[in-house]
Amino acid sequence: MLWLGASLKNYSTVDDLILLSKELIDFIFKEKNPDLSSDKIETITYEEFVYPFRDSDNSYNQAKANMRKPLIIYKLPISTNSISQRLGDNTSDEFKLIIGGYTIVHGYSELNDPLELRNRLYEQGYFKEEGDLEELLKDMEKGCPPASSMGLSLDRLSMLFCKSKNIKEVIAFPFSRLEKQNE
């Protein structure tokens, strides 16, 4: 049976992508690991996720390393993604599905305001000269419909499925090994 993501539709939102992610997890793990079913995936904000580790140097990585159950975190800091829609002062319309300490899915609502995009990218130093972005911004000014994006980490998903602790065990084409053999 082929899973095609029945929830995905035009003008999808982050909520649609979260549902799609849960459907994917159910499809992949329904027989192999019932503990990963979508009804056991908790959804919390980024602030709730990192709060217990607020005094550490890298609270996000500490929280991921200490996590034991599947979790969706949302309302990430706006600084984590230059092209996601803003929800509040410092949060973005973005989520991550984390299982076993690994980010399996990352999704967000895409920023479609050309002026805000320009300001963010220049502010973060991505473009040094004024003309670098002009063609993209002109196209966006003509009209940019609401859009959302999602990335799925197949290597991390494979690690979970195979119960592997080392990513090198699941990478299909380990280029680093080839480079070392040729030296």
N, C-alpha and C positions, 0 to 999 in steps of 0.2 A: 504494500500500500504506500502510495506517495503522499507526503504531507505538503500541501501548497499554501498553507496559511489562509484559512477561510476568512479570518477577521480583517485582512488587509483590504483597503478600499481607497478610492481617490480621496484626497484631502484628509488623510489619516492624521490622528493626533498622537501624542505621547501615550494617552490612555489606550488607544488602539494597539500601539506597539507593545505595551505592557501585556495586554491580553494575548497578542500574537506570541510573545516570548513564553508566556505560561503554556499556551497550546503546544508550542514546540517542545518544551520540557516534558509535558505529558506524553506527547507522541514518542519521544526518544526513550524515556525512562519508565514508561508505564508498567512494563513487565520486569525490567532489569533491576530497578531500584524504586520501590513504592514510596520511600522516604522523600523522594524528590518530586512528588506530585504537586501540581499547582496549588491545591488547597492548603498545602503546608508552607507555601512561600509567603512570608510576612512582608508588608510594605511599610517602610518608615522613611522619615526625612533624613537628609544628610546630617543635620544637626543632632538628631537623636542617635544616629549611627556613631558619630565620633565623640559624643559627649563623655562617655566613660573614660576616654583616652585624651581628654582635653589638655592635660598637663604634659603630654609627651611631645617630642620634637616633631614627629610625623603622625598625627592622630589618625589619619585616614588609613595608612598602611598598618598601623598597630591594630586598628579595628578589624581590618580584613584578615590579618593573621590570626586573630583570636575568635573569629566567627566560626560557628559550628553548623548553623542551619542555613538553608537557602533564604535569600533576602533580596528584596528590591528596594534600593534607596533612590529617592527622588528629591527634587529641589536642591540640586548641587550648586556650589558657589559659581557665580557668573564667570569667574576667572578661569574655570576649568575648560571652557569651550567658547571660543571666540565667535562662533557662528550659530549659537543657540538663542532662542527667544528668551527675553527677560521676563521673569514672573514677578519679582519684587525688586527691592533695592539691590540686593546682592545675590539673588538666586536665579537659576535658569530653569526652563521647562525641559528637564533632562532627567534620565534615569539610568541606573545600572542594575543588572541582575547578577548577583554574586552568589556563587555556590562553591563551597569548599575553599574559600579564600581566593578564588579566581573570578575575575570579571568575565562573564560568559557573553553577556549582551550589553551594549551601550546604545542608547537611543535618545533622540532629542527633537524638539520642534525647531525647524530651521529659521534663522533670522531672515526676514524678507524686507526689512527697512534699510534702504541703501545708505541713508545718512548715519544711522546707528552703526552699521557695519563699517563704514569708513572710519568713524571715530574710534571704534574698538580696535580695529587692526592697526591704525596709526599709533594709538595710545600704547599698544603692546609691542610696537616696534617691528611689525611684520613688513611694512613698506616704508622705505626711506624717502622716496620721491613721490610727488603728487600724482604723476601719470601712471603709476603702477596699477592702480585699481580702476582707472576711469572707464575702461570698456565694460567691465563687469557691472559697475555702478550704473552706467547708462542703460544697460539691458534690464537691470532690476527696476529702474525708474519707469520703464514701459509697462510694468506690471509683473508681479511675482506672486503666484497663488500660495496659500498656506501649504507647507510641506513638512514632512518629518522624515528622519533618517534613522536607520538602525544598523549596527554592525554586530556580527556574530563571530566569536572567536572559536573557529573550528578546532584549533590545536588544544585550547583549554577544555573544550567540550570533549574531545578525544581523551584527554587526560582523566577526566571524570569518569567517562564510560569504561575506560580500561583500568581505572584505579591506579594510575601511574603517578609517581611523585616527581618525575623528571620529564620535562618537555621533549628532550632528545629522544625519548622512547617512542613518541608518537608522531614526530615530524616526518612527513613523507619524503622530503628531499633535504637531508641534512648537509647543506652546502659547506658548513664549516669543516666537516670531516674531509671533503674533497680537497679543500684548500690546504689542510695539514698534510695530506698524503702527497700533494704535488710539490711541497717545499723541500 
